[in-house]
């Protein structure tokens, strides 16, 4: 095989490796999303179960969720954002209607 053929084969192999690495990256992202959703659902279902095997982590997650909500409320207040009374979405203070 000549040098050009070897270079072409090397490029084809490298392109295939990059394609497979991108597929792995995409699949890992999808898997992380599934794990995240499973975790959120698990905490929601077991947040009041003191006998759950993961009770300490669940309570920490609940504490963090509450803290995030409080800090977001502070930011919203500083920016003049309120919650819609009907749906709970964040809207600018003084809005005539909720677009949600």
N, C-alpha and C positions, 0 to 999 in steps of 0.2 A: 504494500500500500504506500502510495506517495505521501509526502508531507502535507499536501493540501487535504487529502482524504483523512489523515489523522487529525488535522485541525478541525475539519468539519464534524467528525465523529465526537471530538472533545466538546465542541460547542453544543451539539445535540444532547450529549449527556448532561452538560451543565444546565442547559435550558430545562431539561426534564427534571433535574434535581430542584431547580428553582420553582418549577410548577408544583412539584410534590411538597416542597417546604411551604408554599403558599396555601395549599390545600390543608396541610397540618395546622398552620396558623389559623385559618378560617374555622376548622373543626374545633380547635381548642377554644376559640372565642365563643362558638355556639355552646360548647360544653360548660364553659364558665357561666354563661347566661342561664343555662338550665340549673346548674348548682346554686346560683344566686336566687333564682325563683323558688327552688325547692327549700332553701334555707329560709327565705321570707315566709313561705307558706307554713313551714314547720314552726317558726316562732309564733306566727299568728294563731295556729291551732293549739300550741302547748304553752302559751305565755302565762296561763293561770294554773299550771300543773306543777306544784312544788315537788312532786315525786318523780318528775321526768329526769332521765339520765343526764340530760344536758341543761338542767335548771339554772345553773350558774351562768352559763353562756347565754341562755335565753334572757335572763334578767339583765345581763350586761347589754344585750342587743336592744332590749326594751328601753333601758336607760339612755343608750346612745340615740335611739330614734326620738325619744322625748327631747333630748338636748339639741338635736339637729332641728327639730320643729320649733323649739324656743328661739334658737338663733336665727332661723329663717323668718320667724315672726318679727324679730327685732329689725332685721334688714328690711322687711316689707313695710314696717311702720316708718322707718327712716325714709323710704322711697315713696311713701304715700300710697301703698298698695293695701287693699282690704280684701276680705273674703266675701264672695257672693253668699247671701243668706240662703239662697235656694239650692245651689249646687256645691258651694265650698271652693270654687275655683278662685285664683288670685286675679283681681281686677284693679285698675286704677281707682283711687278714691274719687268720688264724685261722678262715677260713670252713671249714665242714664239707664243703661241696661247691661246685662251680662251676655257676652257673645257666645258663651258656652251653654 
